[in-house]
Amino acid sequence: MELTINGHQQHGDPPAIDVQSPASGSDLAGGGELPPPPDGFCEVDLSPRPDEEPPSGNPGDPAIREDPASEEADDAGGAGAAREAAPASPPATDESEEDRGAEAEDRELAIGNGAKAAGGVGGGGSDVISVIQPHSQLPKPEAPPMSRSPPRDVDAAAPILGRSQSTPGGLPAVDMPAIGKFIRDRSNSFSAAIVKRLSSLKEKGSDDDGGKGDSDFNPNGVTEINLSGLKVVVTLKTEERPEKELRGRISFFSRSNCRDCTAVRCFFRERGLKFVEINVDVYPQREKELVERTGSSQVPQIFFNEKLFGGLVALNSLRNSGGFEQRLREMLAGRCSAGAPAPPVYGFDDPGEVEEEGRADEAVGIVRVLRQRLPIQDRLMKMKIVKNCFAGAEMVEVLIHHLDCGRKKAVEIGKKLAKKHFFHHVFGENDFEDGNHFYRFIEHEPFIPRCYNFRGSTNDSEPKRAAEVGLRMTKIMSAILESYASEDRRHLDYGAISKGEEFRRYVNLSQKLHRVDLLELSPDERLAFFLNLHNAMVIHAVIRVGLPEGIMDRRSADSDFQYIVGGYQFSLSTIRNGILRNNRRPPYSLAKPFGTGDRRLELTVLKVNPLIHFGLCDGTRSSPTVRFFSPQVVQSELRSAAREFFQNGGVEVDLEKRTLKLTRIMKWFSADFGQDREIPRWILSYLDATKAGLLTHLLSDGGPIHLAYQNYDWSVNS
């Protein structure tokens, strides 16, 4: 045991208290008075010697036990030698005040005896030496919080005098220094692990083989560091990802279905560079800005902040020379100024489009009068209740009074209004005739609640040509695929599409389909129009209502999601089976989409092309990729779509089992592909060289070829 006061240590057994002051030892030996220490300084170190273990009650606490040898010396000599003892464990709560006072007197007596012994050793000084207390202005020392000592038997050998004390309520105190040390240790080990891991990653990335080979280090990826109870995700900043050092903005003007624009887009994405794309097909008013900035309407045109960089040729030239990164940092070192091309803003239409929508049809004024004056009510016709209709004779009377014309002139006006699809005969029997024939406005049709391109009222603006609306729709949807689809177009980010400005503009454009004239379309224009409309409606349906899995559930969903186009309703099922398949029955159905006398029969494709099934996407993982077609080359694009589908898993050839495993689409629509024995030869021209060689071998030996069908994955292609 070591006991140090004011820096002096005393060793021995029994231990004695050595009290020293700044005065010389002769003063103490002569029995003189102790001079006051400077500033009342007194230091006591009760740390145990290295060869002495702390008491078991409080591990790590410095404590002084009563020495058995000293106790025997007291019994033998009765000299009251000094005894060191640690503070006793806290008294029980039921002890009396007298007991606690007696213990305090015992402790004072022990200290006094020790002081006498020290005086004798020092030369026979005064009998009692008191410990000088610290100056009153100095801060009071606080005992460190310790855990509560377990209760001991009062009959044990010697009470332990320690610095621990009980907390109120008998709860153990929290050892705050120990917690702080634990946190520091964990923090140091955590930091060391991260530094070590990052160092190893940098070493892997700087190997002679450029980080390739057996190492799984990916400089453009994300590395995960797994520690005990923690998961750290670290994204390494390398030269391949300089966008964090750039403060400016990259912008470029583009068009839909432009190969050079696609190359520029892929170049920026591969290097992790953020950019703003301004598609002049989606934002037609920005084309004027493009001409003013560059002097031509050619795309792509790349801007670094407000500075024109050039097109794809300039980008490839700088990349091949190896100076792209340096040039990029130089041009984008400063923040983007107001003179740079502004990024597109969500929710604002171009002024030109607003003006076009404001030009109403010249017949709208007459129609508004008819809507107000005609008696719209339910009527009985052919033993059926016809709702929300009016009679032809009633309309003629209103026109005569409003326009002050004859009856024949009023009938001619009524026929013109019917051709513009403001109203139709309730059974589609005629355009318009005077008499007791019933007609209904488009907005009163019973299918209107299921039409997702209808917003409260019909589009009364002057209808545009169907080919023009279809071309505009194709450009917007192609821009959506370029921005939000994977490179192979097999997966779409529907959440991002729904929040994009392109999709908002498409929804607005779909309202212009209400009264277009579909009969003016040529056969190829009609084929491309309905192929594109179907694929666009599928994307709209996934976003708005979602599509169920399974062919039976999907059949009802395909019938419920509808558009109003050219005055008539069109669902996904009627477009595919009614228009593109020339009114053939859907799978697992007994009825045709269009009944006898349906005016939509005039729009059906006369000759069914089985390749349409590889151009139609139903939003599932097993369906063909989503694409949009051009009327001028729609036939060749359908062949390319079929070839791509079959070469990417749409068919499998098993030479041993002599089996041709086909997509289940060909089973559902087997009537379009002919007889089973004709399918192998028909499909041969759309296969790659390997599969075509295997299938040719099976066809040449004259043996039977079995047809099987793959499982269909109905999950959404998101």
VOKOL-194200 format. One record per residue (C-alpha): residue number from 1; x, y, z. Coordinates in Angstrom, 3 decimals. Layout:
N
   num         px         py         pz
   NUM          X          Y          Z
...
END
This chain:
718
   num         px         py         pz
     1      0.000      0.000      0.000
     2      1.239      3.472     -0.912
     3     -0.059      6.602      0.759
     4      1.218      9.858     -0.662
     5      0.540     13.258      0.796
     6      1.982     16.333     -0.936
     7      4.014     14.086     -3.219
     8      5.946     12.061     -0.507
     9      5.551      8.294     -0.279
    10      5.894      6.120      2.811
    11      6.393      2.354      2.565
    12      6.266     -0.046      5.426
    13      4.194     -2.416      7.398
    14      2.274     -1.357      9.314
    15      1.618      1.600      7.037
    16      1.895      5.015      8.543
    17      0.575      8.324      7.425
    18      3.291     10.669      6.308
    19      2.220     14.264      6.495
    20      4.693     16.721      5.105
    21      4.472     20.425      4.691
    22      6.762     22.814      2.908
    23      8.629     23.283      6.238
    24     11.778     21.310      6.950
    25     11.748     17.961      8.738
    26     13.568     19.469     11.770
    27     10.630     21.666     12.516
    28      8.457     18.599     12.820
    29     11.050     16.770     14.872
    30     11.362     19.643     17.258
    31      7.669     19.680     17.840
    32      7.174     23.086     16.248
    33      4.005     24.276     14.759
    34      3.269     23.312     11.182
    35      3.376     26.338      8.928
    36      0.347     26.713      6.708
    37      0.886     25.190      3.264
    38      0.743     27.514      0.284
    39     -2.848     28.078     -0.723
    40     -3.891     25.295      1.639
    41     -2.565     22.616     -0.736
    42     -2.971     19.008      0.339
    43     -2.786     15.971     -1.933
    44     -3.610     12.429     -0.887
    45     -3.006      9.503     -3.262
    46     -4.693      6.306     -2.073
    47     -3.808      4.230     -5.136
    48     -2.918      0.599     -4.339
    49      0.495     -0.858     -4.954
    50      0.845     -3.004     -8.042
    51      1.190     -6.148     -5.906
    52     -1.995     -5.418     -3.963
    53     -5.425     -6.404     -5.319
    54     -8.440     -4.169     -4.813
    55    -11.201     -5.404     -2.557
    56    -13.620     -7.789     -4.157
    57    -16.619     -5.596     -3.353
    58    -15.539     -2.841     -5.790
    59    -13.103     -4.090     -8.420
    60    -10.670     -1.373     -9.387
    61    -11.406      0.852     -6.363
    62     -8.386      1.819     -4.292
    63     -9.046      0.609     -0.750
    64     -7.007     -0.090      2.394
    65     -7.673     -3.207      4.399
    66     -6.726     -3.635      8.046
    67     -3.421     -5.546      8.210
    68     -3.678     -8.732     10.336
    69     -0.082     -8.335     11.499
    70     -0.823     -4.858     12.776
    71     -3.849     -6.188     14.639
    72     -1.700     -8.812     16.387
    73      0.848     -6.146     17.312
    74     -1.897     -4.050     18.889
    75     -3.099     -6.999     20.899
    76      0.437     -7.784     22.048
    77      1.886     -4.349     22.803
    78     -1.225     -2.288     23.294
    79      0.549      0.656     21.649
    80     -2.319      1.461     19.352
    81     -0.184      1.283     16.217
    82     -1.614      3.019     13.214
    83     -3.988      1.031     11.103
    84     -5.087      1.920      7.585
    85     -8.598      1.057      6.642
    86    -10.890      1.851      3.735
    87    -14.255      3.498      4.396
    88    -16.797      1.028      5.616
    89    -19.671     -0.047      3.445
    90    -22.730      2.087      3.871
    91    -24.717      1.329      7.014
    92    -28.084     -0.305      6.724
    93    -31.066      1.968      6.667
    94    -32.325      0.691     10.024
    95    -29.172      1.710     11.962
    96    -29.677      4.202     14.757
    97    -28.020      7.577     14.992
    98    -26.018      6.402     18.021
    99    -24.446      3.552     16.019
   100    -23.444      5.887     13.215
   101    -21.968      8.353     15.704
   102    -19.960      5.593     17.376
   103    -18.499      4.520     14.057
   104    -17.479      8.114     13.288
   105    -15.684      8.321     16.682
   106    -13.882      5.048     15.907
   107    -12.661      6.423     12.577
   108    -11.392      9.639     14.238
   109     -9.635      7.577     16.897
   110     -7.948      5.464     14.216
   111     -6.711      8.562     12.443
   112     -5.450      9.993     15.742
   113     -3.571      6.833     16.615
   114     -1.964      6.804     13.194
   115     -0.917     10.421     13.645
   116      0.719      9.598     16.997
   117      2.625      6.727     15.446
   118      3.853      8.998     12.709
   119      5.024     11.538     15.264
   120      6.964      8.879     17.116
   121      8.695      7.743     14.015
   122      9.587     11.259     13.094
   123     11.387     11.997     16.331
   124      8.826     12.194     19.126
   125      6.916     15.261     18.061
   126      3.419     16.272     19.086
   127      0.907     13.600     19.922
   128     -1.693     14.592     17.288
   129     -1.111     15.910     13.765
   130     -4.266     16.958     11.984
   131     -4.640     16.957      8.230
   132     -4.766     20.494      6.858
   133     -7.993     21.126      4.926
   134     -7.975     22.801      1.498
   135     -8.552     26.510      1.205
   136    -12.211     27.495      1.306
   137    -12.020     29.248     -2.100
   138    -10.791     26.163     -3.886
   139    -13.380     23.909     -5.573
   140    -14.542     21.008     -3.537
   141    -13.263     17.636     -4.773
   142    -15.981     15.236     -5.798
   143    -15.832     11.542     -5.283
   144    -16.073      9.649     -8.595
   145    -19.347      7.786     -9.004
   146    -18.863      4.104     -8.446
   147    -21.071      1.073     -8.486
   148    -22.653      0.044     -5.259
   149    -20.718     -2.439     -3.160
   150    -22.538     -5.658     -2.392
   151    -23.624     -6.010      1.214
   152    -21.166     -7.804      3.454
   153    -21.563     -9.766      6.570
   154    -21.081     -7.508      9.575
   155    -19.191    -10.339     11.267
   156    -16.536    -10.421      8.530
   157    -12.948     -9.700      9.344
   158    -12.519     -5.980      8.844
   159    -14.776     -3.305      7.442
   160    -13.708     -2.002      4.050
   161    -13.139      1.730      3.977
   162    -13.654      2.817      0.367
   163    -14.762      5.832     -1.561
   164    -17.880      4.254     -2.961
   165    -21.213      5.236     -1.564
   166    -24.773      4.196     -2.093
   167    -27.053      6.121     -4.420
   168    -30.485      7.231     -3.270
   169    -33.101      4.536     -3.513
   170    -30.603      1.738     -3.417
   171    -30.079      1.786     -7.241
   172    -26.577      1.241     -8.569
   173    -24.828      4.344     -9.799
   174    -23.642      4.514    -13.398
   175    -19.912      4.525    -13.873
   176    -19.685      7.508    -16.236
   177    -15.887      7.408    -16.698
   178    -16.147      3.776    -17.689
   179    -18.888      4.578    -20.252
   180    -16.803      7.419    -21.673
   181    -13.796      5.148    -21.997
   182    -15.946      2.517    -23.722
   183    -17.272      5.057    -26.220
   184    -13.775      6.350    -26.970
   185    -12.477      2.840    -27.492
   186    -15.345      1.929    -29.811
   187    -14.950      5.170    -31.749
   188    -11.252      4.610    -32.204
   189    -11.721      1.034    -33.361
   190    -14.556      2.100    -35.690
   191    -12.427      4.858    -37.260
   192     -9.460      2.558    -37.592
   193    -11.587     -0.067    -39.348
   194    -12.941      2.453    -41.855
   195     -9.494      3.880    -42.598
   196     -8.078      0.399    -43.013
   197    -10.900     -0.642    -45.333
   198    -10.653      2.500    -47.469
   199     -6.896      2.109    -47.688
   200     -7.299     -1.439    -48.924
   201     -9.856     -0.303    -51.519
   202     -7.529      2.397    -52.820
   203     -4.726     -0.147    -53.062
   204     -6.984     -2.471    -55.024
   205     -8.055      0.343    -57.344
   206     -4.449      1.359    -58.040
   207     -3.121     -2.097    -58.957
   208     -1.150     -2.595    -62.145
   209     -4.106     -4.273    -63.789
   210     -6.293     -1.261    -63.172
   211     -8.430     -2.951    -60.564
   212     -9.406     -5.769    -62.890
   213     -8.838     -9.469    -62.619
   214     -9.741    -11.313    -59.463
   215    -10.580     -8.160    -57.552
   216    -14.239     -7.235    -57.308
   217    -13.375     -3.585    -56.864
   218    -15.668     -1.352    -58.861
   219    -14.526      2.285    -59.008
   220    -17.906      3.485    -60.204
   221    -19.913      1.471    -57.712
   222    -20.699      1.517    -54.024
   223    -18.668     -0.418    -51.468
   224    -20.178     -1.748    -48.268
   225    -18.196     -2.099    -45.045
   226    -19.783     -4.422    -42.515
   227    -18.739     -3.907    -38.882
   228    -20.168     -5.265    -35.679
   229    -23.660     -3.797    -35.423
   230    -22.992     -1.226    -38.149
   231    -23.172     -1.031    -41.930
   232    -21.179      1.680    -43.668
   233    -21.788      2.445    -47.356
   234    -18.933      4.309    -49.015
   235    -19.069      5.824    -52.484
   236    -15.579      6.372    -53.793
   237    -14.829      9.604    -55.605
   238    -12.633      8.854    -58.572
   239    -11.690     10.554    -61.776
   240    -14.544      8.756    -63.480
   241    -17.073     10.658    -61.359
   242    -16.058     14.312    -61.467
   243    -19.539     15.753    -61.054
   244    -18.984     16.422    -57.331
   245    -16.203     18.839    -58.231
   246    -18.319     20.677    -60.795
   247    -20.400     23.680    -59.918
   248    -21.896     24.416    -63.325
   249    -24.596     22.745    -65.414
   250    -24.516     20.598    -68.540
   251    -27.432     21.117    -70.930
   252    -28.102     19.775    -74.384
   253    -30.893     20.113    -76.932
   254    -32.246     16.884    -78.408
   255    -35.046     15.266    -80.371
   256    -36.889     11.989    -79.939
   257    -35.523      8.905    -81.746
   258    -32.240     10.669    -82.587
   259    -29.218      8.336    -82.603
   260    -26.696     11.108    -81.979
   261    -28.758     12.375    -79.035
   262    -28.884      8.845    -77.641
   263    -25.082      8.596    -77.899
   264    -24.617     11.885    -76.016
   265    -27.074     10.784    -73.346
   266    -25.291      7.457    -72.845
   267    -21.897      9.202    -72.699
   268    -22.980     11.434    -69.819
   269    -24.708      8.606    -67.960
   270    -21.689      6.307    -68.170
   271    -19.554      8.973    -66.501
   272    -22.119      9.777    -63.845
   273    -22.553     13.370    -65.049
   274    -25.803     15.139    -64.303
   275    -27.321     16.944    -67.251
   276    -30.454     18.771    -68.360
   277    -32.042     17.545    -71.585
   278    -34.272     19.870    -73.573
   279    -36.218     17.818    -76.118
   280    -37.612     20.169    -78.730
   281    -40.216     17.540    -79.682
   282    -41.606     17.713    -76.158
   283    -41.072     21.489    -75.824
   284    -41.658     22.844    -79.366
   285    -41.245     26.469    -78.293
   286    -37.633     25.799    -77.281
   287    -36.677     25.123    -80.894
   288    -36.683     28.868    -81.530
   289    -34.203     29.310    -78.684
   290    -32.039     26.555    -80.182
   291    -31.853     28.389    -83.503
   292    -31.029     31.687    -81.803
   293    -28.179     30.177    -79.768
   294    -26.607     27.947    -82.432
   295    -27.785     29.330    -85.774
   296    -29.448     26.052    -86.797
   297    -32.003     23.536    -85.604
   298    -29.594     20.594    -85.765
   299    -29.288     18.432    -82.637
   300    -27.635     17.489    -80.363
   301    -26.179     20.784    -79.175
   302    -24.294     20.687    -75.854
   303    -23.868     23.648    -73.518
   304    -21.514     23.933    -70.535
   305    -23.211     26.662    -68.524
   306    -23.912     29.374    -71.122
   307    -21.049     28.302    -73.437
   308    -21.800     26.291    -76.554
   309    -19.597     23.206    -76.701
   310    -20.868     21.590    -79.902
   311    -22.422     18.312    -80.949
   312    -21.484     14.657    -80.927
   313    -18.502     15.198    -83.246
   314    -16.909     17.716    -80.873
   315    -17.622     15.443    -77.908
   316    -15.983     12.404    -79.555
   317    -12.987     14.449    -80.669
   318    -12.307     15.737    -77.175
   319    -12.866     12.324    -75.622
   320    -10.447     10.625    -78.019
   321     -7.784     13.238    -77.320
   322     -8.026     12.547    -73.572
   323     -8.736     16.137    -72.618
   324    -12.424     15.856    -71.829
   325    -12.063     15.799    -68.051
   326     -9.765     18.817    -67.993
   327    -11.960     20.778    -70.394
   328    -15.030     19.872    -68.400
   329    -13.535     21.150    -65.148
   330    -12.420     24.358    -66.799
   331    -15.797     25.145    -68.319
   332    -17.855     24.128    -65.281
   333    -15.655     25.543    -62.544
   334    -18.039     28.454    -61.930
   335    -21.719     28.449    -61.112
   336    -24.280     28.520    -63.880
   337    -25.309     32.031    -64.890
   338    -28.714     33.270    -65.990
   339    -27.582     33.178    -69.618
   340    -27.484     29.371    -69.729
   341    -30.393     27.396    -71.246
   342    -33.106     27.162    -68.614
   343    -34.189     23.669    -67.538
   344    -37.798     22.699    -68.346
   345    -40.314     23.585    -65.655
   346    -43.058     21.176    -64.586
   347    -46.675     22.249    -64.943
   348    -46.399     25.045    -67.527
   349    -47.617     24.688    -71.105
   350    -46.040     26.481    -74.016
   351    -47.818     29.717    -75.042
   352    -48.439     28.356    -78.525
   353    -50.295     25.316    -77.195
   354    -52.452     27.494    -74.962
   355    -53.440     29.647    -77.944
   356    -54.339     26.569    -80.007
   357    -56.550     25.235    -77.241
   358    -58.234     28.626    -76.998
   359    -59.390     28.459    -80.628
   360    -62.752     26.794    -80.298
   361    -64.583     25.047    -83.083
   362    -66.888     27.340    -85.002
   363    -69.775     24.974    -84.236
   364    -69.201     25.113    -80.474
   365    -71.500     28.135    -80.105
   366    -74.413     26.182    -81.607
   367    -73.631     23.119    -79.500
   368    -73.659     25.162    -76.316
   369    -77.120     26.439    -77.159
   370    -78.304     22.888    -77.828
   371    -76.913     21.688    -74.495
   372    -78.904     24.338    -72.708
   373    -82.229     24.098    -74.564
   374    -82.642     20.446    -75.498
   375    -84.644     18.295    -73.048
   376    -82.123     15.658    -71.972
   377    -83.992     12.769    -70.375
   378    -84.455      8.996    -70.235
   379    -86.651      7.496    -72.955
   380    -88.073      4.142    -73.997
   381    -86.909      2.753    -77.336
   382    -87.233     -0.815    -78.615
   383    -88.246     -2.041    -75.192
   384    -85.106     -0.533    -73.702
   385    -84.562      2.424    -71.398
   386    -82.241      4.876    -73.105
   387    -80.759      7.380    -70.676
   388    -79.749     11.011    -71.162
   389    -80.864     11.401    -74.749
   390    -82.907     13.743    -76.956
   391    -84.978     13.317    -80.114
   392    -83.882     14.445    -83.565
   393    -87.085     16.419    -84.053
   394    -86.468     18.342    -80.826
   395    -83.023     19.344    -82.018
   396    -84.338     20.519    -85.372
   397    -86.864     22.777    -83.651
   398    -84.167     24.354    -81.474
   399    -81.937     24.993    -84.511
   400    -84.808     26.591    -86.460
   401    -85.595     29.033    -83.666
   402    -81.957     29.792    -82.861
   403    -80.638     30.233    -86.423
   404    -83.891     31.392    -88.042
   405    -83.547     28.879    -90.846
   406    -85.623     26.264    -92.591
   407    -86.053     22.662    -91.512
   408    -83.850     21.262    -94.268
   409    -81.020     23.611    -93.319
   410    -81.367     22.591    -89.665
   411    -81.052     18.892    -90.599
   412    -77.863     19.602    -92.581
   413    -76.382     21.438    -89.593
   414    -77.294     18.517    -87.367
   415    -75.441     16.075    -89.661
   416    -72.327     18.264    -89.601
   417    -72.380     18.339    -85.813
   418    -72.723     14.557    -85.694
   419    -69.727     14.067    -88.022
   420    -67.657     16.217    -85.687
   421    -68.560     13.772    -82.910
   422    -70.448     16.152    -80.637
   423    -73.235     13.542    -80.390
   424    -74.115     10.109    -81.807
   425    -77.174      7.977    -82.353
   426    -77.756      5.874    -79.247
   427    -77.572      2.657    -81.325
   428    -75.330      3.933    -84.117
   429    -78.023      3.525    -86.773
   430    -77.441      6.836    -88.581
   431    -75.590     10.136    -88.388
   432    -78.624     12.402    -87.893
   433    -82.203     12.447    -89.109
   434    -85.294     14.398    -88.330
   435    -88.020     12.558    -86.474
   436    -88.281     10.265    -83.490
   437    -84.639      9.147    -83.465
   438    -82.734      9.386    -80.221
   439    -79.259     10.867    -79.884
   440    -76.877     11.438    -77.024
   441    -74.062     13.922    -76.403
   442    -70.618     12.365    -75.992
   443    -70.291     13.534    -72.384
   444    -73.505     11.670    -71.505
   445    -72.392      8.278    -72.825
   446    -72.436      5.503    -70.193
   447    -68.796      4.551    -70.906
   448    -67.460      8.013    -70.012
   449    -66.599      7.150    -66.343
   450    -64.172      4.489    -67.608
   451    -62.396      6.827    -70.044
   452    -59.168      8.057    -68.468
   453    -58.547     10.783    -71.055
   454    -61.825     12.532    -70.187
   455    -61.756     15.349    -67.620
   456    -65.250     16.602    -66.964
   457    -66.076     17.771    -70.499
   458    -65.251     17.033    -74.094
   459    -62.560     18.908    -75.936
   460    -64.503     21.587    -77.827
   461    -61.454     23.060    -79.572
   462    -61.030     22.598    -83.308
   463    -59.884     18.956    -83.740
   464    -56.516     18.405    -85.357
   465    -55.747     15.755    -87.930
   466    -55.444     12.309    -86.382
   467    -52.036     11.731    -88.025
   468    -50.692     14.954    -86.497
   469    -51.928     14.061    -83.009
   470    -50.537     10.541    -83.378
   471    -47.111     11.842    -84.417
   472    -46.993     14.225    -81.481
   473    -48.009     11.423    -79.121
   474    -45.255      9.169    -80.524
   475    -42.559     11.807    -79.979
   476    -43.582     12.436    -76.369
   477    -43.772      8.738    -75.508
   478    -40.406      8.086    -77.180
   479    -38.918     10.866    -75.036
   480    -40.365      9.145    -71.962
   481    -38.661      5.880    -72.885
   482    -35.343      7.613    -73.518
   483    -35.459      9.258    -70.093
   484    -37.049      6.631    -67.837
   485    -36.507      3.195    -69.418
   486    -33.530      0.872    -69.227
   487    -31.211      0.677    -72.209
   488    -32.882     -2.498    -73.482
   489    -36.357     -0.962    -72.899
   490    -37.404     -4.002    -70.870
   491    -37.872     -2.101    -67.611
   492    -39.573      1.234    -66.951
   493    -39.446      3.513    -63.941
   494    -43.181      4.190    -63.648
   495    -42.776      6.290    -60.521
   496    -40.402      8.690    -62.254
   497    -42.594      8.739    -65.380
   498    -45.649      9.803    -63.380
   499    -43.725     12.773    -61.931
   500    -42.212     13.907    -65.224
   501    -43.265     16.816    -67.364
   502    -43.344     14.566    -70.429
   503    -46.114     12.394    -68.992
   504    -48.137     15.425    -67.912
   505    -48.013     16.718    -71.462
   506    -49.007     13.334    -72.815
   507    -52.103     13.251    -70.597
   508    -53.078     16.693    -71.855
   509    -52.488     15.581    -75.435
   510    -54.701     12.527    -74.973
   511    -57.689     14.831    -74.504
   512    -57.266     16.009    -78.087
   513    -58.259     12.527    -79.233
   514    -61.906     13.072    -78.313
   515    -63.110     14.222    -81.717
   516    -60.344     13.342    -84.199
   517    -61.387     11.841    -87.525
   518    -59.861      8.355    -87.672
   519    -61.307      7.528    -91.088
   520    -58.886      9.883    -92.821
   521    -55.894      7.726    -91.792
   522    -54.186      5.519    -94.382
   523    -53.799      1.776    -93.603
   524    -50.180      2.119    -92.391
   525    -51.016      5.310    -90.471
   526    -53.932      3.532    -88.825
   527    -51.776      0.533    -87.930
   528    -49.048      2.685    -86.370
   529    -51.610      4.922    -84.666
   530    -53.331      2.079    -82.818
   531    -50.086      0.252    -82.001
   532    -48.727      3.406    -80.380
   533    -52.033      4.203    -78.678
   534    -52.171      0.734    -77.118
   535    -48.629      0.944    -75.722
   536    -49.189      4.460    -74.400
   537    -52.426      3.394    -72.699
   538    -50.619      0.489    -71.007
   539    -48.121      2.902    -69.419
   540    -51.005      5.166    -68.379
   541    -52.922      2.196    -66.933
   542    -49.960      0.963    -64.848
   543    -49.528      4.445    -63.376
   544    -53.196      5.200    -62.718
   545    -54.784      1.887    -61.715
   546    -52.118     -0.816    -61.929
   547    -52.608     -4.058    -63.820
   548    -53.426     -7.409    -62.169
   549    -51.549    -10.637    -62.808
   550    -53.037    -13.631    -64.606
   551    -54.787    -13.811    -67.928
   552    -58.327    -13.953    -66.528
   553    -57.860    -10.956    -64.230
   554    -55.974     -9.086    -66.921
   555    -58.810     -9.637    -69.396
   556    -61.254     -7.610    -67.306
   557    -58.666     -4.917    -66.629
   558    -57.917     -4.583    -70.342
   559    -61.619     -4.040    -70.972
   560    -62.150     -1.501    -68.194
   561    -59.335      0.927    -68.988
   562    -60.607      3.008    -71.892
   563    -59.997      6.150    -73.924
   564    -62.498      8.146    -75.924
   565    -61.049      8.472    -79.416
   566    -62.901      9.872    -82.398
   567    -66.157      9.934    -80.454
   568    -66.018      6.218    -79.500
   569    -64.591      4.294    -76.600
   570    -61.526      2.124    -77.082
   571    -60.121     -0.217    -74.465
   572    -56.861     -2.157    -74.572
   573    -58.840     -5.231    -75.598
   574    -60.820     -3.559    -78.377
   575    -57.666     -2.056    -79.878
   576    -55.845     -5.387    -79.951
   577    -58.657     -7.769    -80.828
   578    -61.138     -5.446    -82.509
   579    -58.959     -3.084    -84.566
   580    -55.602     -4.835    -85.066
   581    -56.983     -8.403    -85.277
   582    -59.962     -7.519    -87.454
   583    -62.578     -8.111    -84.745
   584    -61.459    -11.563    -83.605
   585    -62.386    -13.102    -80.286
   586    -60.011    -12.474    -77.385
   587    -58.515    -15.511    -75.600
   588    -61.033    -17.378    -73.425
   589    -63.928    -15.320    -74.750
   590    -66.946    -16.221    -76.848
   591    -67.952    -12.744    -78.015
   592    -66.293    -10.488    -80.531
   593    -65.314     -6.975    -79.488
   594    -67.616     -5.244    -82.004
   595    -71.162     -6.275    -82.705
   596    -73.078     -5.954    -85.926
   597    -73.615     -2.347    -86.949
   598    -70.845     -0.996    -84.705
   599    -69.351      2.089    -86.385
   600    -65.875      1.107    -85.213
   601    -65.845     -1.797    -87.680
   602    -64.896      0.744    -90.333
   603    -61.534      1.201    -88.573
   604    -60.434     -2.443    -88.396
   605    -57.320     -3.681    -90.183
   606    -58.385     -5.693    -93.207
   607    -55.523     -8.197    -93.151
   608    -54.221     -9.446    -89.828
   609    -50.448     -9.304    -89.442
   610    -49.292    -11.774    -86.737
   611    -46.251     -9.576    -86.105
   612    -48.468     -7.087    -84.261
   613    -48.209     -9.307    -81.169
   614    -44.481     -8.529    -80.962
   615    -45.130     -4.799    -81.225
   616    -47.739     -4.694    -78.456
   617    -46.510     -4.433    -74.866
   618    -48.842     -5.401    -72.019
   619    -46.598     -4.105    -69.225
   620    -45.317     -7.509    -68.057
   621    -41.833     -8.986    -67.940
   622    -42.640    -11.674    -70.508
   623    -44.209     -9.341    -73.051
   624    -42.279     -7.721    -75.916
   625    -40.401     -4.544    -75.118
   626    -42.338     -1.314    -75.307
   627    -41.763      0.655    -78.503
   628    -43.444      3.215    -80.739
   629    -43.708      3.040    -84.497
   630    -43.449      5.402    -87.442
   631    -46.206      5.174    -90.091
   632    -43.690      5.250    -92.972
   633    -41.721      2.167    -91.823
   634    -44.175      0.404    -89.542
   635    -43.925     -2.931    -91.393
   636    -40.141     -3.136    -91.183
   637    -40.218     -2.037    -87.540
   638    -42.633     -4.870    -86.742
   639    -40.229     -7.376    -88.298
   640    -37.389     -5.939    -86.234
   641    -39.541     -6.186    -83.112
   642    -40.299     -9.862    -83.788
   643    -36.641    -10.642    -84.482
   644    -35.554     -8.935    -81.259
   645    -38.189    -10.781    -79.227
   646    -37.260    -14.240    -80.515
   647    -33.534    -13.634    -80.159
   648    -33.919    -12.539    -76.525
   649    -35.559    -15.663    -75.122
   650    -38.896    -15.699    -76.931
   651    -38.170    -19.175    -78.292
   652    -35.982    -22.134    -77.266
   653    -34.875    -25.077    -79.396
   654    -34.253    -28.434    -77.660
   655    -32.435    -30.662    -80.127
   656    -32.500    -33.817    -77.991
   657    -36.228    -33.688    -77.277
   658    -37.008    -32.285    -80.732
   659    -39.043    -29.564    -79.048
   660    -39.632    -25.953    -79.998
   661    -40.531    -24.006    -76.865
   662    -42.492    -20.882    -77.807
   663    -43.867    -17.879    -76.017
   664    -47.332    -18.385    -74.626
   665    -48.535    -15.416    -76.700
   666    -48.491    -17.706    -79.738
   667    -50.771    -20.155    -77.947
   668    -53.332    -17.542    -76.904
   669    -53.506    -16.072    -80.409
   670    -52.882    -19.269    -82.349
   671    -55.499    -18.311    -84.948
   672    -53.215    -15.519    -86.150
   673    -50.146    -17.795    -86.643
   674    -51.728    -20.599    -88.614
   675    -51.500    -24.324    -87.977
   676    -48.908    -25.824    -85.651
   677    -46.956    -27.561    -88.425
   678    -46.489    -24.220    -90.187
   679    -45.101    -22.347    -87.169
   680    -41.509    -23.786    -87.233
   681    -40.922    -22.659    -90.818
   682    -42.607    -19.313    -90.217
   683    -40.481    -18.546    -87.172
   684    -37.211    -19.617    -88.822
   685    -36.537    -16.218    -90.451
   686    -36.662    -14.396    -87.097
   687    -34.104    -16.518    -85.195
   688    -30.401    -15.925    -84.656
   689    -27.837    -18.095    -86.438
   690    -27.473    -20.654    -83.626
   691    -31.169    -21.312    -83.099
   692    -31.879    -21.164    -86.815
   693    -29.245    -23.861    -87.428
   694    -30.732    -26.152    -84.780
   695    -34.254    -25.673    -86.089
   696    -33.110    -26.237    -89.684
   697    -31.551    -29.530    -88.620
   698    -34.843    -30.642    -87.080
   699    -36.779    -29.636    -90.180
   700    -34.391    -31.344    -92.594
   701    -34.456    -34.847    -91.092
   702    -38.198    -35.205    -91.574
   703    -38.926    -36.119    -87.970
   704    -41.719    -34.643    -85.868
   705    -41.209    -31.373    -84.030
   706    -43.061    -30.911    -80.775
   707    -44.357    -27.532    -79.684
   708    -44.290    -26.473    -76.047
   709    -44.913    -23.133    -74.400
   710    -42.966    -21.169    -71.832
   711    -44.341    -19.933    -68.545
   712    -45.547    -16.349    -68.639
   713    -44.293    -13.836    -66.065
   714    -47.186    -11.487    -65.262
   715    -45.229     -9.207    -62.936
   716    -44.965     -5.568    -63.996
   717    -41.885     -4.620    -66.025
   718    -40.783     -1.967    -63.555
END
